[in-house]
Each structure stands twice: as C-alpha cells, then as structure tokens.
Amino acid sequence: MSALRDALRELPEAVFADLLESDDQYLLVLDLPGVTAETVDIAVEKGRLVVEARREKNLPPEFRYVRENRSLFLDAELPLPPDATGAGAEATIDRGVLELRLPKRDSAPEHTIPISDKDD
C-alpha cells in the first residue's frame, strides 16, 4: 500500500487526498475543487486507478485572464492496494469532494474440491 501513499503525495498541490481503510474496503477522498460528475472519469485498468478530472470555469465574456492560478486538469494513475478490487467500486462527488470506495477482495472461502475418476 506504500505505493499508493507515495502516488498520492505526487498529486498536484491543488488536490488534497485522504486514504482511509476499514475491514472490507478502502475510502479514497480527493478534493477536486470545481470538478463535477460530468467532468471526472474514473477507471480501473491493469491494477491501477485512473482518474481524469478537469475544472470547468465560467469566464464572463467581458473578462480575460491576466493570471490564472487555479487551473486544474488531473490525469493520475494510482496503484491499487494489493487487496483492493475495482469490482463493486462506488464513487460520489459533492461540491468537488470525490469519495471513492474500493472493496477489498474477499478471501476464498474454504470448500472441498470434488474429485472424479478419469475413467467416468
């Protein structure tokens, strides 16, 4: 899991991140000011969490930028914890705070394996 913690430290300064853990899931909280559900995409690909987000700004037509300090386009690939899975993951965003719940893999339940004769 240290790979994920290290990757979170490498996010842009405008993005604050918290990682929480319970017995059955991880909760990743990302502060993405100005981002909405329509301007963020999340996917799990090859053991990595891919987050692409952009802030939409409404610039009044009579104004132009002299200086822009609050640009945000996030394109991050974060390693999943080894026991996390993207299956069943859920995400919500409220006022620019993205909460992503990643279930942990269930340990394989104990069971017997049926054996049959090869001649049958």
C-alpha positions in Angstrom: 0.0 0.0 0.0 3.0 2.3 0.3 3.0 2.7 -3.5 -0.5 4.2 -3.3 0.5 6.5 -0.4 3.6 7.6 -2.4 1.5 8.3 -5.5 -1.0 10.4 -3.5 1.9 12.6 -2.4 2.8 13.2 -6.0 -0.6 14.7 -6.9 -0.7 18.4 -7.8 -0.8 20.8 -4.9 -4.4 21.8 -5.7 -5.5 18.2 -5.0 -5.8 17.1 -1.4 -6.2 13.4 -0.8 -7.1 11.2 2.2 -6.9 7.4 2.2 -8.9 5.5 4.8 -9.3 1.8 5.4 -11.9 -0.4 7.1 -12.1 -4.2 7.4 -13.8 -4.6 4.0 -13.0 -1.5 1.9 -10.8 1.5 1.2 -12.1 5.0 1.0 -10.1 7.4 -1.1 -11.2 11.1 -0.7 -9.9 13.6 -3.3 -10.6 17.3 -3.1 -11.1 18.4 -6.7 -12.4 22.0 -6.5 -14.7 22.9 -9.3 -15.0 19.3 -10.6 -18.4 17.7 -11.2 -19.6 14.2 -12.0 -19.6 15.3 -15.7 -16.0 16.4 -15.6 -14.4 13.4 -13.9 -13.8 9.9 -15.2 -12.5 7.0 -13.1 -11.5 3.6 -14.3 -9.6 0.6 -13.0 -7.1 -0.7 -15.6 -4.4 -3.3 -15.1 -4.3 -2.9 -11.3 -4.2 0.9 -11.4 -6.8 3.5 -10.6 -7.0 6.0 -13.5 -8.5 9.4 -12.6 -9.1 12.2 -15.2 -10.7 15.4 -14.0 -11.0 18.9 -15.2 -12.4 22.1 -13.6 -14.9 24.0 -15.7 -14.8 27.7 -15.2 -17.3 30.2 -16.3 -15.4 33.2 -17.6 -17.6 36.3 -18.0 -17.3 37.3 -21.7 -16.2 40.8 -20.9 -13.2 39.5 -18.9 -9.9 37.9 -19.9 -7.3 36.2 -17.8 -4.4 38.3 -16.6 -3.2 35.5 -14.4 -4.6 32.0 -13.8 -3.6 30.3 -10.6 -6.5 27.8 -10.3 -6.2 25.7 -13.4 -6.9 22.0 -12.8 -6.6 19.1 -15.1 -5.8 16.0 -13.3 -4.6 12.9 -15.1 -3.4 10.5 -12.5 -2.7 6.8 -12.4 -2.6 5.4 -8.9 -1.7 1.8 -8.0 -4.5 -0.1 -6.3 -3.7 -1.6 -2.9 -2.8 -5.3 -3.4 -6.0 -6.4 -1.7 -8.4 -3.9 -3.4 -10.6 -4.6 -6.4 -12.3 -2.3 -8.8 -15.3 -4.7 -8.9 -18.2 -3.2 -7.0 -16.4 0.2 -6.5 -18.6 3.2 -5.9 -17.9 6.9 -6.3 -19.7 10.0 -5.4 -18.8 13.7 -5.7 -20.3 16.5 -3.7 -19.1 20.1 -4.1 -15.8 19.0 -5.5 -15.1 16.3 -3.0 -14.8 12.9 -4.6 -15.3 9.8 -2.5 -14.3 6.5 -4.0 -15.0 3.3 -2.2 -12.9 0.3 -3.3 -13.9 -3.1 -1.9 -11.3 -5.4 -0.6 -11.0 -8.8 -2.2 -12.8 -11.5 -0.2 -10.6 -14.3 0.9 -11.5 -17.5 -0.8 -14.0 -19.4 1.4 -12.9 -22.9 2.4 -14.6 -25.6 0.5 -13.9 -29.1 -0.7 -12.9 -29.8 -4.2 -14.8 -32.7 -5.8 -12.7 -35.4 -7.4 -13.9 -37.7 -10.1 -12.4 -40.7 -11.7 -10.8 -40.0 -15.0 -12.5 -43.2 -16.5 -16.0 -41.9 -15.8 
